[in-house]
Amino acid sequence: MVFFVFCPAVLFAQNHFYVKGNVRDEKSEPVYGVQVFVNGTSKSAVTDSAGNFRLSALPPGNYEVVFHILGYKTLDHWVTIEQKDVILNTTLEYMKRSPTCCRTTIPQNIRQGHRNKDRLLQTFNQHNFHRHRAWWRNH
């Protein structure tokens, strides 16, 4: 009788596997808070402070694993699960910021040092000012 009670749990464990791994940046530092999910399913995880993640209970098959966090390029990997667990270590690339981002939002006469430049800077919120401060110094 005990055999029948534990039999479904053993069968479930044998037919489902996991994808685990580590996420690092270009400097080989762990990336905390990366959203890791299997596209087309409800399986997801978030990396811990060491950059580790684990996606559990995946049956054999082909899956697209997506890594997403602000400030980095979104990355996806195709993995195939065949009767064993998969280890997937990856490196995320930083998003490259372009100094031309301001040119589309700030009128030409202000970018060239017009007297209203200071007033415009005062209207920027603190986040935008710090984000664009380097651009203003160089132009």
C-alpha positions in Angstrom: 0.0 0.0 0.0 2.8 2.4 0.8 4.3 1.8 -2.7 1.2 3.2 -4.4 1.2 6.3 -2.3 4.7 7.3 -3.2 4.7 6.0 -6.8 3.1 9.1 -8.4 5.7 11.4 -6.7 8.5 9.2 -8.0 7.1 9.2 -11.5 6.6 13.0 -11.4 10.2 13.5 -10.3 11.5 11.3 -13.1 9.6 13.1 -15.9 10.3 16.7 -14.9 13.7 18.5 -14.8 15.1 21.9 -14.0 17.2 24.6 -15.7 19.6 26.3 -13.3 22.5 28.6 -13.8 24.3 31.8 -13.1 24.0 35.3 -14.6 27.0 37.6 -14.8 27.7 41.0 -16.4 30.6 41.9 -18.7 32.9 42.4 -15.7 32.1 38.8 -14.4 30.1 40.3 -11.5 26.9 38.5 -10.5 23.7 40.3 -11.6 20.9 40.4 -8.9 17.2 40.7 -9.8 17.3 39.4 -13.4 13.9 38.1 -14.5 14.4 34.6 -16.0 11.4 33.0 -17.6 10.5 30.3 -20.0 8.8 31.9 -23.0 5.2 30.5 -23.5 4.9 29.1 -20.0 4.3 30.4 -16.5 7.7 29.2 -15.3 9.9 32.1 -14.0 12.6 32.9 -11.5 14.6 35.9 -10.3 18.4 35.7 -9.7 19.6 36.0 -6.2 22.5 38.2 -4.9 25.0 35.6 -6.3 23.3 35.7 -9.7 21.9 32.2 -9.4 18.5 31.0 -10.7 16.5 27.8 -10.9 13.5 27.0 -13.1 11.8 23.8 -11.8 9.4 21.1 -13.0 10.0 21.3 -16.8 9.2 18.2 -18.8 11.5 17.2 -21.7 11.4 19.5 -24.7 12.8 22.6 -26.3 12.4 25.9 -24.5 13.3 29.5 -25.0 14.8 30.9 -21.7 14.7 34.7 -21.6 16.8 36.9 -19.3 15.6 40.5 -18.7 16.6 43.4 -16.4 16.7 47.1 -17.0 20.1 48.5 -18.0 21.1 45.3 -19.8 20.2 43.9 -23.2 17.5 41.2 -23.1 19.0 37.8 -23.9 17.4 34.6 -24.9 18.8 31.0 -25.1 17.2 27.9 -26.6 17.7 24.8 -24.4 16.7 21.2 -24.9 15.8 19.1 -21.9 16.3 15.4 -22.6 16.1 13.2 -19.4 18.5 15.3 -17.4 18.8 18.7 -15.8 20.3 21.7 -17.7 22.9 24.1 -16.5 22.8 27.5 -18.3 25.4 30.1 -17.3 25.2 33.4 -19.2 26.6 36.9 -19.5 24.5 40.0 -20.0 25.7 43.0 -21.9 25.2 46.6 -20.7 22.9 48.8 -22.7 24.9 51.4 -24.6 23.6 54.9 -24.1 23.8 57.3 -27.0 24.6 61.0 -26.4 22.2 61.8 -29.2 19.2 61.0 -27.0 19.0 64.6 -26.0 19.1 66.0 -29.5 15.6 64.8 -30.3 14.0 66.3 -27.1 15.9 69.6 -26.7 15.5 72.4 -29.2 18.5 73.4 -31.2 18.9 76.9 -29.8 19.0 75.7 -26.2 21.6 73.0 -27.0 23.8 75.7 -28.5 23.9 77.7 -25.2 20.8 79.9 -25.5 20.1 81.9 -22.3 17.1 79.6 -21.5 19.4 76.6 -21.0 19.5 77.1 -17.2 15.7 77.4 -17.0 15.4 74.2 -19.0 17.8 72.4 -16.7 15.7 73.5 -13.7 12.6 71.9 -15.2 14.3 68.5 -15.7 13.6 66.2 -12.8 16.6 65.1 -10.8 16.8 61.7 -12.6 16.9 63.3 -16.1 19.4 65.9 -15.0 21.9 63.3 -13.8 21.3 61.2 -16.8 22.1 64.0 -19.2 24.6 65.9 -17.2 27.6 64.4 -19.0 26.1 65.3 -22.3 25.7 69.0 -21.3 29.4 69.1 -20.1 30.6 68.0 -23.5 28.5 70.3 -25.6 
